[in-house]
Amino acid sequence: MSQQVEMELSLEGERLKEICDLAAEAVSRSITKMVGDPDSGRVTQMGADGTPTKSIDGRAEEAVIGVLERSGIEFAILSEELGRKEIGKNPRYFLHLDPLDGTFNAIAGIPFYSVSIYISGATTSFGYVFDLAHAVKFYAEKGRGAWTEVDGNRSHLAVSTTPTLHSFSVSAYTLRPNTTRIVGLGDVVRRIRTLGSTSLELCLVGAGRLDAFVDLRGGLRLVDVAAGSLIVEEAGGMVTDDRGDRILFNGDMWQKAEFLATNGLFHREILDLIGGGRS
C-alpha cells in the first residue's frame, strides 16, 4: 500500500476540477427527468465501444462535450459513445470519458450511477467521478492525494485498514465460464457485492468503504476505470490487472483488461485467489 499524500490540488488541478464540476452539473441537469423512465433506455445507435448507446447515454455525453467545447481548452477525447474526438487543433490534454457509468441503474431508477472523467497532460493527471444520485464528488490529482466533496466541504480520502482478508468487503464481477475464479474469493472474504457502477465502486475503495474491487469479465473498458484508478492510488491503494501488472491508459478504445483494485494490504493474496480458476 502506497503512502497517502496530504497536499492540496495544484492551480492546474483546481482549473481541471472546475471544468469537471461544470460537466457533472451539466450531466445532472440533462438527465434528471430521464432517470427511472424506461424510454430513456431506447437504443439510438451503436457506440464506438461496440455496445448500444441508450438515449440517456447520448444526452449525458452531449452535456459533457458542450462544457468542454466552451472551456477554452483544447482536448483529445476518448468516449464510449462517440469514440475519439478533438476539440481544437493542438490538444493540451487527453480525456477518458464515461458520461454515464451505471446506465442500467439510472434507467431503472436505482440511485447508483455516475459520470467519470480522467484527464492526462504533460504536467499532471486528474481523475474525477461524480455520484449523480447523491451529488457527491470524488477526485484526485497525481502525486497530490484524493478527496471527496459534499456541499462544498472537502475531505481527504484514505483506503481502509481492514486487518484480515476474512473481514474484507469486496465488489466483484465475473462471467461464465470463469465463475469459479470468484468462488475462491467468496469462500475467504466476508462479503461480495455487485453495485453496477464501476467508477463509483472504485471511489468506495478509495474512501475505505469497500476493501477491494475485482472485475474478471475480460471486457472492462478502461474509460470506466481510468479516473477511479487514480483516486484509489492517491488514496493509498493499489491497482493492477489480474496478473499483478500495472495498467497503462494508452488511449486505445479497445484496450481492455481484467482488473483488481485494493487497499493494498492483501493485494497479492487476492491475485492468488482469483488466479486459481483461470482456464
JOUR-V293096 format. One line per field, one symbol per residue. ss: DSSP state (~ for helix, > for strand, _ for the rest). phi: phi as a letter, one per 40 degrees, with the letter a starting at -180 (. if undefined). psi: psi as a letter, one per 40 degrees, with the letter a starting at -180 (. if undefined). Layout:
ss->???
phi->???
psi->???
This chain:
ss->__________~~~~~~~~~~~~~~~~~~~~~~~~___~~~~_>>>>_____>>>~~~~~~~~~~~~~~~~____>>>>>___>>>>>_____>>>>>>>>>_~~~~~~_____>>>>>>>____>>>>>>>____>>>>>>___>>>>>>__>>>>________~~~_>>>>>______~~~~~~~____>>>____~~~~~~~~~_____>>>>>>>>>>~~~~~~~~~~~~~___>>>>______________>>>>>>>____~~~~~~~~~____
phi->.ccccbbbcccccccccdccdccccccdccbdcccgbdcccccbaccccgbcccdccccccdcccdcccccgbcbbbbbdccgcabbgcbdcbbbcbbcachdddcccgccaaabbbbbbacbabbbabbcccbfbbbaabdgbhbbbabfgcbaccaccbdcbccccbbcababccbccccdccccbccabbbbgaccccccccccgcbcabbbbcgbcccccbcccccccccchcbbaccbgcccbccgcdccbacaabacgcbccccdcccccbcc
psi->hihhhgaiiiddddddddddddddddddddededhehddeehhdihideeihhidddddddddddddddedeihihhhiddebhihhidghdihhhhhdghfdddddefhggiihhhhhhadeiihhhhhhddefhihiihheeaiiihhfehhiiihiifheideeihhhiiiiiefdeddddddedidihihdegdddddddddeedidihhhfeeehheddeddddddddeeeahhiaeeeiihhgeehdehiiihhhieedfdddddddeedeh.
